[in-house]
Amino acid sequence: MYQFSNHEIRERIQKTYQKVIDGLQANLDSYVWHEIQSPEDLGQIRMSAMQQFLEDFPQKIQQGRYLTAELPVLPFKTQQFDLALCSHLLFTYSDFFSEDFHLASIVELCRVAAAVRVFPLLNVSGEVSPVLQPVMEKLKAQGYSVEIQPVPYEFQKDANQMLQIKSVV
């Protein structure tokens, strides 16, 4: 998304906003409505976050804070970071990305960071991703430490676990 201008990002947000709210309304029972009270409440929270991002983006992209890159190949040095976080991409969209893509992406994240955390482990339908177990097994076979850990957050029902991966080699 960082390849687009502020204006283009703002337009995309406006075009998708109502779709997201309508999707939440149609699937109210798939979410835990405690901290966030309603789809409209979530909409306000996300629009506020988007506004903060859009205010920050133009100056910080020129400073190199935001970089255009995409998995499964990242433009970073080996072990450049202590921690890599991947939220709401891997496993969430396993209907769109192959098992090979998931594996290659996690291996690449492990290349650039000492530890990797992926959240959530459910797909968009609220089911455990069908590629989770095969990817975990292949990572273990390649010498990675792989562990499912609970997290103290749950908005999508049963999406309260993350995958932590570390290189043991």
N, C-alpha and C positions, 0 to 999 in steps of 0.2 A: 504494500500500500504506500510505502514511502517514495515510490517512483512518481506518484501523482502530486499535483499541486494542492494547496490548501482548498482552493475553490472546488476542484474535482472531488476531493475527499468529503467536503461538506455536502455536495450534491448527492454523493453515494449514500451518505448517512440519511439525508432527507428522503431518498427514494426507498430505503429499506426499513426505515423506522416503523411505519404502520404495519408492514408485513411481520416484523418481529413481535409487535404488540398483539396483533391478531393471532399469531401462532401460539403465544402464551395464553391468550384467552381461550383458544380452542383446546388447550391441553392443561388446564388449571391443576388437575389432579396429578400431573407429572412433576410438580414443584412443591417445595416446602416454603410456605408463606409465613415465616416468623419475622425475621429481620426486615425482609422486603414484604410489604403488605399486599401488593397487587401488581398486575402488569403495568398499570399507569405509574405506580411508584417506581418500579424498575426502570421504566422509560425515562422518568425524570432524573434518576440517578445516572443512567447511562448518557443521557444528553448533557448533563453537567460535566461528566468525565470527558465526553467528546469535545465540549467547548474548551475545557482546560487544555486538552491535547492540541486543538487547533490554534490556540493562542501561543502555545509553546513551540509548535512545529516549525514555522518558517525560519526563525532565528537558529534553533537548535540543529536543524538539518544542515545548515551552512557550517555549523561548528563541528559537525561529524557525530553528534549525539545519536541521530537516527541514520541507519544505514540500510540501503536496499540490498537485500539478500533473500535467498529462499532455500529451504531444505530440498534435497539432501546434501547440498554442498554449500559450506559457509566460508566466508573470506577471512577467517581468523586463524591465528597461529595455534599450533598444538598446545593444549593445556594453558591457553591464554586466560581462562577464567576459572574461578573456584567452583561456580555453580551455574548451570544452564537450566532454565525453566521453560517448559512448553505447556501452554494452557489452551485447552479447547481447540486443538488441531489434531494431533495424533490420537488415535483411538476414537475420538469424537466423530471424525469423518472417515471412518474405516470403510464405509460404503463407497467412498469416492477415491480413496488412496489404497493401493495394494499392500499386502503383507511385506513385500520386498521394499516398498517405499518406507514403511514404518521402520523396518529393520535398518535400512541404510541411513535414515534420518537419525535414529537413536545412536547408532555407531558414530555418526558425524558429530552429534552433540557431545558424545563421550570423548571424542578426539579433542574438542576445543575446551572442555571443562572437566574438572576432577570428579564432579558429581552432577547427575542429571535427574530432574524430577519432571514427571509427566502427569497431568491432571486434566480431566477426570479419565476414568477407565471405561466409561460407558459411551456408547454411540449416541447419536441424536435421538434415537428411539427409546433411550433409557435402558438398553440392554447391555450387558458386558460385551465389549467389542469382540467379535469372533477372531480377530487377529492377535488379541492379547496373549493368550497361552502359547501359540506357536512362536511369536516374537520373543517371549520370555525364554522359552526353551532354546531358541537359536542363540540368544545373547549369552545364556549360561554356557552353552557348548563352545562359545568363542572366548570364554574366560571372564565374563563380566559377573559381578555381584548384582543380583536382581532381587528386589524385595518390594512387596506390596505393603504400604503403610497407611494407617488411618489418618485422616485430616480433620481438624475441628471446624469444618465448613461443609454445609450441604444446602444447595439450592435446588438442583435437579435431584429428585428423589433417588436415594441410594448412591449418589455420586459423592461419596465421602472417603475415597481412597485415592492414593497416588502411587505411581510406580517410581521407585528410586533405583538408579543404576549407577554403579561405580566400576571403574576398570580395576581389576586386581592384579594385572600384569605389570 
